[in-house]
Amino acid sequence: MAEHLPLDLPDNPKLAGNITHFARALRRAGLPIGPGRVIDAIRAVQVAGVTEKRDFYWTLHACFVNRPEHRRVFAQIFRLYWRDPRYLEHMMSAMLPAIRGVQEDRPAQAAEKRAAEALLDGAEAPLPQDEDETAQDDPLLEVDASLTMSATERLRSLDFEQMSLAEIAQAKRMLARLTLPVKPLPSRRAMAAPRGRIDAARTLRGALRKGGEMHHLALRTPRPRYPNLVVLCDISGSMSQYSRMILHFLHAVSNARGAGWARVHAFTFGTRLTNITRHLATRDVDAALAAAGAEAQDWEGGTRIGASLAAFNRDWSRRVMGQGAVVLLITDGLDRDAPEDLSRQMQRLHLTARRLIWLNPLLRWDGFAPKAAGIRAMLPHVDSFRAGHSIGSLEALAEALSRPDDSGEKQRLLQAMEH
């Protein structure tokens, strides 16, 4: 919750109507709020009163929020609706920009764009007065936008945290079509094939069935063997929006036919490790993620990467890391555990994996530097260090998997650590 600003609350006769409109804005932002909750909120405010702004906030919070992922959206809409009218003007200029008009003082933070979109509900950005008066006198400018970036390309590079509700829905449809192909591993086992090496044993068995006469040569080729994909996804408070989009992507990979993976094992961690593999096997993505969210009770909580990796290495490593598994670690590296323990668990994970790829949303910043103790402890024990903040960064995973020598930004950051 942001800092408490002075509340300019209306008189009691208008308070019920304002709470109703506030609930409608929450519903447009994605919170499941029906008439019953609105009535309960009005009655709760009547009992609790509006003398203390903190009590007013938490009274409405208790009535309207029942999931951890809704807390941030509620806080932003509360700020827009009840506290800071000027902030809504900034968000309107960010969502509906004009050539001349109010400019945004700072970039939108997480959930703020979706909150403002829910409050605006299709409102048009007002033009300045002088622009309305001179619009008829100014000549029209024709702009050739044939070479400009398309909406799809813009969405591909847009940060997950800065997407609106409509952009998130479109991004989920794009993620559902993504695949993550992998090349087969060398195998000693063989299978029958029209071309390849001579299979002497099968050729002789065929000749024995025909009285010892050899009519044709049986051929064989190495049987393709595909690795397992093991995903460890951080669902702490700083990673919540990224982890939800990445889990949509993992659901598509888990249910894709012909992708090549032997099996896809998915784990979430915040303060503890949770296995959600069987939930992602559900064909319906909404049902799969709802079941995974019910299984993982530490959404938007703290972060204990070292303890979670220790639990994985102890309880799950031998079960899922066979056949040259590839490990995707999705986290920002901001850990509360001791760096020595985290480094030791990362080293053990790296030794048991065929490849360990780390996706970090913080890498989207040009000035990113490995200053956090957790990042410095983890970076030497990964094969590839890449960004994981957008659709384009997830599409680039195919390059990291197809090129064994791909290290992403690892070498550059290791040199920065040395200096």
Order of alpha helices (4+ residues) and beta strands (2+ residues): alpha-alpha-alpha-alpha-alpha-alpha-alpha-alpha-alpha-beta-alpha-beta-beta-alpha-beta-beta-alpha-alpha-alpha-alpha-beta-alpha-beta-alpha-beta-alpha-alpha-alpha
